[in-house]
Amino acid sequence: MENHSIIKIENLVKSFPVGKGEFIALDNLSLGFQKGEFAGLVGPSGSGKTTLLNIIGSLDTPSQGKVMVLDKSVSELTNRQSAQLRNKHIGFIFQTFNLLPVYNVFENVEFALLLQKMSATERRKAVMDALEWVGLTEKVKSRPSMLSGGECQRVAIARSMVKRPEIVLADEPTANLDSRNSHNILQTMKNLNRELKTTFIFATHDEKVMQYLDRIISLEDGKVLKDEIVTDPKN
């Protein structure tokens, strides 16, 4: 099983200076994730969920321990290598949609591809495929201000998926959505997880999200309390 891990975390410690002392956000944590998982980090605010996502996404580095993402050690990457890892292999979905208000839907999704070596024709096909996945092909020319919250989050999913990343990190992606939109978004992500074998890792304390997860990792005070496989998640 370990041989197939696309994320491997060993004895991870992350501390932040606070006054004259330090705050331990992650405390000697070890975990692994395999290709195609639909997993969630759950726990109260301050349990270390977002810190762990940021380190997996190479937005932050460990204080101690080892984090391997797609066979690369996060601690040893230069800023440029970290950016390349994110640009090519990792998608991010946040609770705030982070769409560019002056761009339309097509341009917001295409933005994620502009650093890739692709022709305009290849980019257009990739963007339209991504918008088809999330059911928004008829909104290509709409600006974010013309969309509902659920539609904005679907654009954000399309933007994160357009480069077909191996890993998608989702930090409270349903926090600003009502129940119906939350379930639609989660169903969309579950379908993409199945079709493209993308590994999804959520940071959440939303019960609606937990119903869809194949694996629930409970964190408290930066440690793993429980790591459970869910036998019958929602489809």
N, C-alpha and C positions, 0 to 999 in steps of 0.2 A: 504493500500500500504506500509506504513512504517513497518508493521509487517514482511514483506517479504524482507526487505532490508538486503543484505549481507554486505554492506558497509554503514556506517552511520557517517557523519561528521557534527559536531556541533560547530559553533563559533571558527573555527580553525585559530590560529595565528601562523606563523612561522617567527621568526626574526633571523638575523645573525649579529654579531658584525662587524662593518666597522669603522676602526679608533676609534674615541672616541664616535661614535654614533652607530646606528644599521640600517640595511636594512630590511624592512618588505616584505618578499617574499609572504606570504599569509596573507590576512587581513580580519579576522572575517568571514571566509568562511563556509557556510553550504551546504551540498549536501548529496544525498543518491543514491545508486545504487542497482538494483535488480538482481536476478539470471537471467542469459541469455541475459543481455544487450550487445549491440555492440556500445559502446559510445566513444566519443572523447573529449579530452580537447584541445581546439584550441586557438591560440593567439600568439602574437609576442614573440620573444625571451625576457626572463625576466618577462613574465607574471605570472609565478608560476607553469607552467605545470609539469615540471620534479620534482620540489620540492614536489608537491602534490602526484605524482606517488610514489616517494620514501617513503613518509609517509604512504600511503596506503600499500605499500609493506614491511613495518616495517624496512626499511633501515635507517629511520630517525624518530625522534619523534617530536610531536608538542611543541611549546613554551607555548601555551595556547589552551584551547578547548579540545574537545573529538573526537577521531577517533576510531570507532568500526569496526573491520574487522572480519567477521564470529563470531560475538558475543564476540570478545576479544578486550579489550582496548589496543591500541598500546602503550600508555604511561606507562602502568602498566606491560608490559612484560619484563622479564629478557632477557639478550642477548641470552641465550639458548632457551627460549620460542619463541623469535622472529625468530631464526634460524629454529626451528621446524615448525612454521607457514609457512615460506617461502619454506622449503624443501617439505612439504606435500601438501600445499594448493594453492600456488601462483607460476605461471610461469612468467618468464621475457623474453622479446625480445627487443634487443637494435639495434641501427643503425649500430654499429660494431658487427660483428657476434660472436666474442669472442669464436671461436672454438679453440680447442687445436691442434696445427699443427702436433704433433707427433702421434696423435690418428686418426684412420680411422673414417668413418661416424658412423658405428655401435658403436664404443667405445665412441665417442663424445656424442651420445644420451644416451648410457647406463650410462655414468658418473653421470647423474642426479638421477639415481636410486641406486647408490652404498651405500648411507646412509639409504636406506629403508631396512626393514627386508623382503627380497624376495629371493627366490631360484634363481639359475642361469637360470633354465628353465622358471620361471615366468618373469625374467628380459628379457630374449631373446624374449619371446612372446610380452611383452610390447613394446620393442624397434622395433620389426618388424611391429607391428600394427601402431606405430607412423610414421615409414618410409613409410608405405603404405598410410597413410593419406596424406602425402605430396608428394607422387609419386616418392620416391627415393629408392625403394627396390633393384634396380639393382646397386646402388652405395655403398652398405654396406662396401666394402673393400677399397673404395677410400679415400685418404687423402684430407684435405681441399684445398691444393695447386693444386689438380687436378680438382677442381670444379669451376663452374662459380659463380659470385656474387649472382645470383638468387638461385642457388643450395645451396650455403652456408647459405643463409637466410632461406631456407626451412629446412635445418638441424637444424638451431637454433630454428625454430618453433617446429620441432619434439622433440627437447630436452626440450623445455618448456612445451610441451603437454604430454610427455611420462608418467608422473605420474598422468595424468588426473586431473589437478588442477581445483578448483572452479573458480579461477580468473587468467587471464593473463594480465599483464601490458606491453604495447608495447610503447617504447620511440623512436619516429621517425623511425619506422622499415623499411620504404621504402627510407630513405635518400640516400643510396648508390646504389640504383637500377634504371635501366632505366624504361621507361613507361610500356613496355610489362611485364617485370618481376614484377613490382609493382602490376599490376592488377592480375597477377597469384598468387602472395603472398596473396593479399587481398581476392581473391576468396577462396583460401585455408583456410584462417582464418575464413571467413564467413561460410564456410561449417562446420568447426569444431564447431563454435559457435552454429549452428543449430543442429548438430548431438549430441553433448555432453552437450549442454546447458551451456557451459562455458561462464562466463562473461568476455568480452574483454574491456579494457579501454586503449585508445591510447593517447599519447601526440604527437601532430602533427601540422604543418601548411601546410601540403601537400594537395592540392586540390584533388588529386587522392584518398587519404584516405577518405576525407570528403564525397565523393560520395557514399561510402559504409556504412557510419555510420547510425544507427537508432536514435542516439541522439547526438546533438552537444552542448557542454558547452563552451561558449566563455569566456576566462579569460583576464583580463587586470589589471596590477598592483596588482595582488594577489586577485582580487575580481571577482565574477561571473557577467559578463555583460548580458549574455543571456543564457537560458537553453531551447533548442528547441527539440521537437520530430520530426524526419524526417518521412514524411508519405510514401515516395516512394524511399527508397534507392536502390542502385544497388544490384543485387543478387550475 
